[in-house]
Amino acid sequence: MLNDLIPGELLQLPSTWLMVTLGAYLLGLKLYQQLNNAPWLPPVLSGFLIVTLALWLTDTPYATYQQGGQLLSFFLGPVVVGLAIPLFHHFHSMRKQFIRLLLAIILGSLTTVFVAVALTHFWIGIDTITVTMVSKSVTTPVAVAIAEQTNGLPALAAAFVMVTGIIGAAIIPLLLKWLKLDSPKITGMSLGICAHAVGTSRALELGQEYAAYSAMAMTLTAALHAIVLPWLF
């Protein structure tokens, strides 16, 4: 194990795991670019695997890692606010059809929830896992909060969110292109509703209009789920 080679005091420092996380993401980003932006291996997945391996090799508990992870979590809010930039550039076109967009987001997001819950209940049949699956299509902080309010498992909710985002970001653009429904509006909203932040990062690669619709869908989906799901489940 690496903890025999690295001083224990160093492994306890929040700054150590902050740098490990940033380094893992940069390595994942480099690999992603070398693979020609392969949608099946986004930086968040490869970075996650690298950090998990580092924690396992050093026998470091998650509580210790989270001390450094909280420093990164602090910047999640400003990053989400920054998504207002593409929204601003396409606000006028969105405003003209806001009711239609809102209805699409409500129907689409609730459909993904009920289909996932039904399949989980049918295939697995464990109530705790079924309830945890409810929050799979929103960003991690919102998913964890929903899981806590619905007596789910927050750690498992975070895992479901990551897997959902990666699969959605990889499949949605290809599927909509095959169906000839790959307009910026449809693709962007689908990525935001189904694949949350990972999907929105994919939308940013596709273009500003994709990102605008994805950011709007992601934000409204998170707000809708945070309000409705604890009440329903």
MIDO-703160 format. One line per 3 residues: number of its first residue (from 1); their letters; for each residue x, y, z of N, C-alpha, C. Coordinates in steps of 0.05 Angstrom, whole numbers. Layout:
BEGIN
NUM) a) X Y Z X Y Z X Y Z; ...;
//
This chain:
BEGIN
1) mln) 17 -24 0 0 0 0 18 25 0; 8 46 -13 23 71 -15 26 85 12; 8 79 31 10 93 57 35 85 72;
4) dli) 49 63 63 75 56 76 97 74 64; 93 86 42 114 102 29 109 132 32; 84 140 38 77 168 40 72 174 70;
7) pge) 84 196 80 79 203 108 49 206 114; 41 195 137 13 196 145 2 224 148; 20 242 158 11 270 162 3 282 135;
10) llq) 18 275 114 12 286 87 -15 277 77; -22 252 83 -48 241 74 -71 253 89; -66 265 112 -88 277 128 -94 305 120;
13) lps) -77 317 104 -80 346 96 -102 349 75; -121 367 79 -142 372 59 -130 380 32; -108 396 33 -96 406 9 -85 383 -8;
16) twl) -76 361 5 -65 338 -9 -87 326 -28; -110 321 -17 -131 309 -33 -144 328 -52; -142 354 -46 -151 374 -65 -133 372 -90;
19) mvt) -107 371 -86 -88 369 -109 -91 343 -124; -96 321 -109 -100 295 -121 -124 296 -139; -146 308 -130 -171 310 -146 -167 326 -171;
22) lga) -154 349 -168 -149 366 -191 -130 352 -211; -109 339 -201 -91 324 -218 -105 302 -233; -123 287 -219 -137 265 -231 -155 275 -253;
25) yll) -168 298 -249 -185 309 -269 -169 318 -294; -146 331 -289 -130 339 -312 -119 316 -328; -112 294 -314 -104 270 -328 -127 258 -344;
28) glk) -151 258 -332 -174 249 -346 -181 266 -370; -177 292 -367 -182 310 -390 -163 305 -412; -138 301 -406 -117 295 -426 -124 270 -441;
31) lyq) -132 249 -426 -139 224 -438 -164 227 -456; -183 243 -447 -207 248 -462 -201 261 -488; -183 281 -488 -175 295 -512 -160 277 -531;
34) qln) -143 259 -520 -127 241 -537 -145 220 -551; -168 214 -538 -186 195 -549 -207 209 -567; -201 233 -575 -219 248 -593 -246 254 -580;
37) nap) -245 262 -555 -269 269 -540 -289 246 -540; -279 222 -533 -296 199 -532 -318 203 -510; -343 202 -518 -364 207 -498 -367 186 -476;
40) wlp) -356 162 -481 -358 140 -462 -336 142 -440; -318 161 -442 -297 164 -421 -293 194 -415; -313 207 -404 -309 236 -397 -289 239 -374;
43) pvl) -278 262 -371 -258 266 -349 -269 260 -321; -295 265 -317 -306 259 -291 -305 230 -284; -307 212 -304 -306 183 -298 -277 174 -293;
46) sgf) -259 181 -312 -231 173 -308 -219 186 -283; -227 211 -277 -217 224 -253 -228 210 -228; -253 202 -229 -265 187 -207 -250 161 -201;
49) liv) -243 147 -223 -229 121 -220 -201 126 -208; -188 147 -217 -161 152 -207 -162 159 -177; -180 176 -169 -182 184 -141 -190 160 -124;
52) tla) -209 143 -134 -217 119 -119 -193 101 -115; -177 97 -136 -154 80 -134 -134 91 -113; -130 118 -114 -112 130 -95 -121 127 -66;
55) lwl) -147 130 -62 -158 126 -35 -154 97 -25; -158 78 -44 -156 50 -37 -127 43 -31; -108 52 -48 -80 46 -44 -68 58 -18;
58) tdt) -79 81 -10 -69 94 14 -86 88 38; -107 72 35 -124 64 57 -135 89 71; -143 109 56 -153 134 67 -183 134 68;
61) pya) -195 140 91 -224 140 93 -236 164 78; -261 160 70 -275 181 55 -277 207 71; -281 205 97 -283 229 114 -258 247 112;
64) tyq) -235 234 110 -210 249 107 -209 263 80; -217 247 59 -216 259 32 -236 282 30; -259 280 43 -280 300 40 -272 327 51;
67) qgg) -252 327 69 -242 353 79 -231 370 57; -217 357 38 -207 371 15 -228 374 -6; -246 354 -9 -268 356 -28 -287 379 -24;
70) qll) -290 387 2 -308 409 7 -297 435 -5; -271 437 -8 -260 461 -20 -269 463 -49; -271 441 -63 -280 441 -90 -310 445 -91;
73) sff) -325 433 -72 -354 436 -72 -362 465 -70; -345 481 -57 -351 509 -53 -355 524 -80; -341 514 -101 -341 527 -127 -364 517 -145;
76) lgp) -380 497 -135 -401 487 -152 -422 509 -157; -428 524 -136 -448 546 -139 -440 566 -160; -416 578 -159 -407 596 -180 -407 584 -208;
79) vvv) -400 558 -210 -400 546 -236 -428 545 -248; -448 537 -231 -476 536 -240 -485 564 -248; -478 584 -232 -486 612 -239 -473 620 -266;
82) gla) -449 610 -271 -435 617 -296 -450 607 -321; -467 587 -317 -483 576 -339 -504 597 -349; -507 618 -333 -526 639 -342 -516 654 -367;
85) ipl) -491 652 -373 -480 666 -396 -492 656 -422; -491 629 -428 -505 620 -453 -535 625 -451; -547 623 -427 -575 628 -425 -582 657 -433;
88) fhh) -565 675 -425 -570 703 -432 -571 708 -462; -553 695 -476 -552 699 -505 -576 688 -520; -590 669 -508 -613 657 -521 -639 661 -506;
91) fhs) -638 680 -488 -661 685 -471 -686 693 -486; -683 710 -507 -706 720 -521 -721 697 -536; -706 679 -548 -720 657 -562 -733 638 -543;
94) mrk) -721 635 -519 -732 617 -499 -758 629 -487; -757 655 -483 -780 669 -470 -805 666 -487; -803 666 -514 -826 664 -531 -840 637 -529;
97) qfi) -825 616 -521 -837 589 -520 -833 577 -492; -833 594 -471 -826 584 -445 -846 564 -434; -872 568 -439 -892 549 -429 -888 522 -441;
100) rll) -883 521 -467 -878 495 -481 -853 482 -470; -832 497 -466 -808 486 -455 -812 476 -427; -826 491 -411 -831 483 -383 -847 457 -382;
103) lai) -868 455 -399 -884 430 -399 -867 406 -408; -849 411 -428 -832 389 -437 -813 380 -415; -802 399 -400 -784 392 -378 -799 377 -356;
106) ilg) -823 386 -349 -838 372 -328 -845 344 -336; -856 340 -360 -863 314 -370 -839 296 -374; -818 307 -385 -794 291 -390 -780 282 -365;
109) slt) -777 301 -346 -762 294 -321 -778 275 -304; -804 279 -302 -820 260 -285 -822 233 -298; -822 232 -325 -822 206 -339 -797 190 -333;
112) tvf) -774 204 -333 -749 189 -328 -749 178 -299; -760 193 -281 -762 184 -253 -779 159 -250; -803 161 -261 -822 139 -257 -814 113 -272;
115) vav) -801 116 -295 -791 93 -310 -769 80 -294; -750 96 -284 -727 85 -269 -737 72 -243; -755 85 -229 -766 73 -204 -780 47 -210;
118) alt) -796 46 -231 -811 22 -237 -793 -1 -244; -772 5 -260 -753 -16 -268 -737 -26 -244; -729 -8 -227 -713 -15 -203 -730 -32 -184;
121) hfw) -755 -25 -181 -773 -40 -163 -778 -68 -175; -781 -69 -202 -787 -95 -214 -763 -114 -214; -739 -103 -220 -715 -120 -222 -701 -125 -196;
124) igi) -701 -105 -178 -686 -108 -153 -705 -112 -129; -725 -96 -127 -745 -100 -107 -737 -93 -78; -716 -77 -76 -708 -67 -49 -717 -38 -47;
127) dti) -734 -33 -27 -746 -6 -25 -725 16 -23; -704 12 -7 -684 33 -3 -671 40 -29; -664 20 -45 -651 26 -71 -670 39 -90;
130) tvt) -695 30 -89 -715 42 -107 -719 71 -101; -721 78 -75 -724 106 -67 -700 123 -74; -676 111 -71 -652 125 -78 -650 131 -108;
133) mvs) -661 113 -124 -660 117 -153 -676 141 -162; -694 151 -145 -711 174 -152 -695 198 -160; -672 202 -147 -656 227 -151 -634 224 -172;
136) ksv) -636 205 -190 -614 199 -208 -609 220 -229; -629 236 -235 -626 255 -258 -622 284 -250; -611 289 -226 -605 316 -218 -576 317 -209;
139) ttp) -565 341 -205 -537 343 -197 -533 331 -169; -508 324 -164 -502 310 -139 -512 323 -114; -507 349 -109 -516 361 -84 -546 359 -80;
142) vav) -561 363 -101 -591 361 -100 -599 332 -95; -585 313 -109 -592 285 -106 -587 275 -78; -565 283 -66 -559 275 -39 -580 286 -19;
145) aia) -588 311 -23 -608 323 -6 -635 309 -9; -642 302 -34 -667 287 -38 -666 259 -25; -643 246 -28 -640 219 -16 -643 220 14;
148) eqt) -632 241 26 -635 244 55 -664 248 64; -679 263 48 -706 269 55 -725 246 50; -717 228 31 -735 206 24 -725 180 36;
151) ngl) -707 181 55 -696 157 69 -681 139 50; -668 151 30 -652 136 12 -623 135 22; -604 127 5 -576 125 12 -561 147 -3;
154) pal) -552 168 10 -539 190 -4 -515 182 -20; -498 164 -10 -474 156 -25 -482 141 -50; -502 124 -48 -512 110 -72 -525 129 -92;
157) aaa) -539 149 -81 -551 169 -99 -530 183 -115; -507 190 -103 -485 203 -117 -475 185 -139; -473 159 -134 -463 140 -154 -483 138 -177;
160) fvm) -509 137 -171 -529 136 -191 -528 161 -209; -524 184 -197 -522 209 -212 -499 208 -232; -476 198 -223 -453 198 -240 -457 178 -263;
163) vtg) -467 155 -258 -472 135 -279 -493 145 -299; -514 157 -288 -535 168 -306 -524 190 -324; -508 207 -313 -496 229 -329 -478 219 -351;
166) iig) -461 200 -344 -442 189 -364 -457 175 -386; -475 158 -379 -490 143 -400 -507 162 -417; -520 181 -404 -536 200 -419 -520 217 -438;
169) aai) -497 227 -428 -480 244 -446 -469 228 -469; -465 202 -465 -454 186 -487 -475 178 -508; -499 172 -498 -520 161 -516 -538 182 -529;
172) ipl) -546 202 -513 -567 220 -523 -560 234 -550; -536 246 -553 -531 259 -579 -532 239 -602; -521 215 -598 -521 195 -620 -549 185 -626;
175) llk) -565 180 -605 -592 170 -609 -609 191 -624; -607 216 -615 -623 237 -628 -614 242 -657; -588 239 -662 -578 242 -689 -589 220 -707;
178) wlk) -590 196 -696 -601 173 -711 -630 176 -717; -645 189 -698 -673 194 -701 -679 219 -717; -658 234 -725 -660 259 -739 -676 280 -723;
181) lds) -670 280 -697 -682 300 -678 -660 315 -664; -637 318 -677 -614 329 -664 -611 359 -666; -634 374 -663 -632 403 -662 -620 412 -636;
184) pki) -608 436 -635 -597 446 -610 -617 446 -587; -642 453 -593 -662 454 -572 -667 427 -560; -673 407 -577 -681 381 -568 -657 367 -554;
187) tgm) -634 368 -567 -610 355 -556 -602 368 -530; -602 394 -529 -594 408 -504 -613 402 -481; -639 403 -486 -658 398 -465 -657 369 -456;
190) slg) -653 350 -474 -651 322 -467 -626 317 -450; -604 330 -456 -580 327 -440 -584 339 -412; -597 362 -411 -601 374 -385 -620 359 -367;
193) ica) -642 348 -379 -662 333 -364 -651 306 -355; -639 292 -373 -631 264 -367 -603 261 -356; -584 279 -363 -556 275 -356 -544 298 -340;
196) hav) -561 316 -331 -554 338 -312 -527 352 -319; -509 354 -299 -484 370 -304 -466 357 -324; -464 331 -324 -447 317 -343 -458 321 -372;
199) gts) -484 320 -374 -496 325 -400 -492 354 -409; -494 373 -390 -490 401 -396 -461 406 -405; -442 393 -393 -414 396 -402 -411 385 -430;
202) ral) -425 364 -437 -425 354 -464 -438 373 -483; -460 386 -474 -473 406 -490 -455 430 -496; -439 438 -477 -420 460 -481 -400 453 -503;
205) elg) -394 428 -506 -376 420 -528 -390 422 -555; -416 418 -555 -431 418 -580 -437 446 -590; -439 465 -572 -444 493 -580 -459 509 -559;
208) qey) -459 535 -562 -471 552 -542 -501 549 -540; -514 545 -562 -543 541 -561 -551 515 -548; -536 494 -553 -540 469 -539 -537 473 -509;
211) aay) -516 487 -501 -510 492 -473 -532 508 -460; -543 528 -474 -564 545 -462 -589 529 -455; -598 512 -474 -622 496 -469 -616 474 -448;
214) sam) -592 463 -448 -585 443 -428 -584 455 -400; -571 479 -398 -569 492 -372 -597 498 -361; -615 508 -378 -642 515 -369 -656 489 -360;
217) amt) -654 468 -376 -668 443 -369 -657 431 -343; -630 431 -340 -618 421 -316 -627 436 -291; -627 462 -293 -634 478 -270 -664 475 -262;
220) lta) -681 475 -282 -710 472 -276 -716 444 -266; -702 424 -277 -706 396 -268 -698 393 -239; -675 404 -232 -666 402 -204 -685 416 -185;
223) alh) -695 439 -193 -714 453 -176 -741 438 -173; -750 427 -195 -775 412 -195 -772 387 -178; -751 372 -181 -747 347 -166 -743 353 -136;
226) aiv) -729 374 -130 -724 381 -102 -750 388 -88; -769 399 -102 -795 406 -91 -815 383 -90; -817 368 -112 -838 349 -116 -830 321 -105;
229) lpw) -806 312 -110 -799 284 -103 -801 277 -73; -791 295 -55 -794 288 -26 -824 286 -19; -841 301 -32 -869 299 -26 -882 274 -37;
232) lf) -873 265 -61 -884 241 -73 -874 215 -60; -848 216 -51 -836 191 -41 -829 193 -12;
//
